[in-house]
Amino acid sequence: MTVVSADAAATPSVEEPRRPGAVAGRLRSLGMFVVSIAAGIAVWQLLAMRYGSALVASPGQTLSAARELAADGTLGNSVIASSRRILIGWGLGLVVGVPVGLLMGQVPIIRRLLDPYIEFFRFIPPVAFVTLAVVWLGIGESSKVVLIFYTAVFIVTLNTIAGVLSVNESKLRAAASLGANRWQIMRNVVLPSTVPHIVTGARLAMGNSFLTIVSAEIVAAQVGLGALIWTSRNYGRIDWVFVGIIVLGILGFVFDRVLRIVAARVLKRYEVKV
């Protein structure tokens, strides 16, 4: 009884000091975030005052324009349209890029066959294919989704290949010596070691998808954040342009945070650090 009570009494003394430290750390992080945002808004306001509303819309003007665009549904429709295109194209890039990367990393002959095409097309920016995408697929959703897929698939594939090739050779030999077949080695050795590279590739592909969606929507879209920015330019509404740019940044920030949270929770057993 004495031993149990001593252990029970010792537990709070070990855990309690950690809680205030953790809370203080979170508060410091939140405080730094708020200070950073406030400083950015202050600099933005100074620039608006220095150059005038014809060149730089102030925070107040941008907020007013956002309310105006939200009231008539333009902003909401643009966010939904762009988000849908990004998620579909990026998701298809993952679905195709991960298996192709695993296959190329594991089978040398396939890597040698596909590597010239990967190395050739990954250096051609998606903007170069905008006209062809519109001619071949029309101005509907397909052209935008295909361009985002093109953006994402090579990034995911290359990161997956890098992950496969970085697997410790001794682990592969140990698994083979224990009687594991190719599929078991892939599932239990290669894939867990490759997961961090896949997550990195997915995050990079998400960022590049945002770069592509603007150019794609400027050329071939009536609705979307890229189309909103271009239309605002034609009407001379700098405040609308600022709204589109800021919403793109916020949307990308949110998407990346959600991706990090999902990766950290779902792939925790693979010890992924995101």
N, C-alpha and C positions, 0 to 999 in steps of 0.2 A: 504493500500500500504506500509506503514511504517513497519507494522508487517511482511509482506512477505519479504521485502528486508532485514530486520534484520535477519530473519531465513535463507535466502539464503546466507547472508554474514557469518552467524555463522557456516554453514555446512563445508566449507573448513577448518576453523580453528580447527574443531574437527577431520577431517579425515586426513589432511595433515601431522600432526606429526606421524601418524601411518605408513605412507608409507616409509619414510626413515628408520624407525626402522625395518620394515619388510624386506626391501632390505638389510640392514646391517646384520640382522640375517641370511639371506640366504647366503650372502657373507662369513660370519663367518663359517657357516656350510660347504660351499664349500671349504673354505680355510683349515679347519680342516681335511676334507676328503682328499684333495691333500697332506697335510703334513703327514697324516697317511699312505697313499699309498707310498709316497716317503721314509718314514722311513722304511717301510716294505721291499721295494726294496733294500735299503741300507744294511739292516741286511742280506737279502738274498745274496747280493753280497759278504759281508764279510764272510759268511759261505762257499760260493763257493770257495773263495780264501783260506780259512783255510783248507778245507777238499779235495779240488781238484775236477775236473770235473768227475772223476770216481764215486764219491759219490753224489755230489751236482752240478747240472747243473747251471751255472750262468744265470742271466737274459738275457744277450746277446745271449748265446747259446740256451736258451729256445725260444727266439724270432726267431732266425735263424731256429730252428727246426720247429716252428709253420709255418713259411713261406714255408719251404720245404714240410710239410704235406698238407698245403693249396694248394700249386701249383699242386700237383698230385691228388687233390680231396679227399684225405683220411680224412682230418680233417672235411671238410664240410659234407661228407657222414656220418661220425661218429656222429657229432652233430645232424644231422637230424634224424638218426635212433634212437638214445637214447632219443631225445626229443619226438619223436612220441610215443615210448613205454611208456615213463613216463606220458605223457598227457592222453593217452588212458586208461592206468591202473588206474591212479589217478582219472580221470573223472568217470570211472565206480565205483570206491570206493565211490565217492561222491553220485552218483545216487542211489546206494544201501544203503550206510551207513546212509544217512540223513533220509529217510523214515523209515528204521528199527529202528533207534534211537528214532525218534518221536513216533513210535508205541510202542516200549518197555517202553519209558518214560510215556506214557499216559495210557497204559493198563497193570496193575500189573501182570495178569496171563501170558501174553506173555513175560513179563520181567523175570518172574520166570522160564518159560520154556526154554528161549534162553540164559539166563545168564550163566548156566554151560558151554555151548559151547563157548560163548564169552570169558569167563575167562580161558578156557582151551587153545584155539587156539591162543589167543593173546600173550601168553608167548612162543610160538614156533616160532623162527625166520624164516623168509622166506628162508634163506640160507639152512635150514634143508630140505626144499622141492625142492631144485633145481634139484636133481637127479630124483625125482619122476615126477616133471613137464616135464623134458626132455623125460622120458620114456613114460609118458601118452600122452603128447601133441607134442612131437617131438622137433626139434631144430629150428622151425620156430618162428614167432612172437608171437604165442599164449602162449607159455610157459613163455616168458618174461612178457607179459601183465598180465597174471594170477598172477604171483608172485608179481608184483607191486600192482595189485588190492588187493591181500591178505594183503600186507603191509598197504594199505591206509584204507581199509574198517573198520577195528576194531578201528583205531584211530578216524575216523569220527563218528562211531557209539557211542563210549564211550563219546566223547565230546558232542554229541547231546543229549544223555541220561542225562548227567550232566546238560545241559542247561534246559531241560524239568523239571527235578526234582528241579531246583532252582527257578522256577517261583513262585512268591508270591501267597500263597494260598488265600489271600483276593481278589486278582484280579480274580481268577477263580470263587470264590463264588459270587463276584459282577456281573460278566458276566452271570453266571447261573441265578442269581436272576432277571436279566433284560430280561430273556427269550432266551438267546443264546443257541443253540444246541451244540453238541459235535464238529461238523465240524467248526462252527463259533468261538467257543472258541479256537480251534486249530489254525485257520487262523488268528484271530485278537488278541489273547492274548499269546498263547504258542509260536507260530512261531516267532513273533517279539522279544520276550524275549530270545529266543534260538539262534537267528542269531549270536550274538557275539561268542558263544561257537562253532557254526558251522564253522565260519571263522577261529577261532583258530585251530580247528580240521583239517580244510583243509590245513592250513599252516604247521602244524606238519606232516600231511600225505605227503605233498609235499617233505619236508626234508627227511623223511624216504624212500620215493620213490627213491631218489638219492642214498641212501645207498644200496638199493636192486638192482638197475639196474647194478651196477658194478659187483657184484657177479654173477648175472644172465648172463651177457654178457661174463664174463670170462669163464664160463662153456659151454655156448651154443650159441655163436654168432660169426660170422665172421666180422661183422661191428658194430661199436658202440664205445663209449668212454671206456667202460670197456674192450672190446676186444682190443682196441688200446693200453691200458696200459699193458695188458698181453702180447701182441705181442712184444711190445717194450722191455719188460723184457727179452723175449726169445732171442732177437737180441742184448741185452746188450746196448740199446739206452736209457740211463738215461734221456737225454734231451727230448725224445719223451714221457717218463713217466711223466716228469714235465709238458709238454704241456697238456697231458690228464687230469692230476689232476687240473691244473689251469683252464682249460676250463670247467671242471665240476663245480668248485667253481663259476666261472663267470656266467655260465648258471643257477645255482641254485639261485644266487643273483638276476639275471634278472627275473626269474620266480616268485620269492617271491615278488619283487617290483611290477610287473604287477598284481599279485593277490591282493596285498594291494590296489593298485590304483582302480582296478575294484570293489573290495569290498566296498571301501570308497564312490565311486560314485553311483554304482547301489543300494547299501543298505543304502544310506544316510538317507532315511526316517525312517529306523529302529534305527538310532542313533548308528550305529556300530562304535566302536573306533578300528582302525587297525594301 
